[in-house]
Amino acid sequence: MSDLIIRSVPLSNFGQSVCMLAIEKGIPYVFEKTFPHSDEANEIHPFGKIPVMKHGDVTLCESNAIAHYIDSAFDGPKFFPKDPVLAAKVEEWISLHVCTFDQTMIRKYVLSYLFPKTENGEPDRARIDGALGDMEKQLAFIDSCLTGDYFVGDTLTYADLAMYPTLKGLVGFPESKAMIKNSPNVSRFISNMASRESAQKTKP
């Protein structure tokens, strides 16, 4: 059988999520370090984004599509529930992450530290400060929902794998680190997930 190939960069939160899923399912995969808008990314994604996936003749872009394929095409535990309510809840968290949390926490906040577009190369304080209010509200909401070990139900789902890299990524920056410290349920979730083999093997 053809290798499952995941193309991404180690720092990509979306790429880490799909790699964690493969590990949790016990699926061997080949990780090909691929930058956005490179030929290898453009080959599969119409706008050059990562991660992208190849499996024989199957090519896919967008992490949620990749995750659904991996979960359905391979044996092992399922991370998208069959129960309609639980399945919808998983998709709800994935959508919240893609459309809201990632946009604030990673695109606006973290990347303004790591890859600022300022003239002097210093962190973009205007964008960072502009993200803090929304990020605080979003973390408070997430903390209020994480009353158990997982985002949906009582077992690990792709909602957890989608959310973990983004939340873990906030720990390394001053304002968000303080917010995480004041969010006990989020802190517990990060700690529990960080101890999993899939998190250790995909650590950026």
Secondary structure, DSSP 8 states (H G I E B T S, - for coil): ---EEEEE-TT-HHHHHHHHHHHHHT---EEEE--TTSHHHHTT-TT--S-EEEETTEEEESHHHHHHHHHHHS-S--SS-SSHHHHHHHHHHHHHIIIIIHIIIIIIIIHHHHS---TT----HHHHHHHHHHHHHHHHHHHHH--SSSSSTTS--HHHHHHHHHHHHGGGSHHHHHHHHT-HHHHHHHHHHHTSHHHHHT--
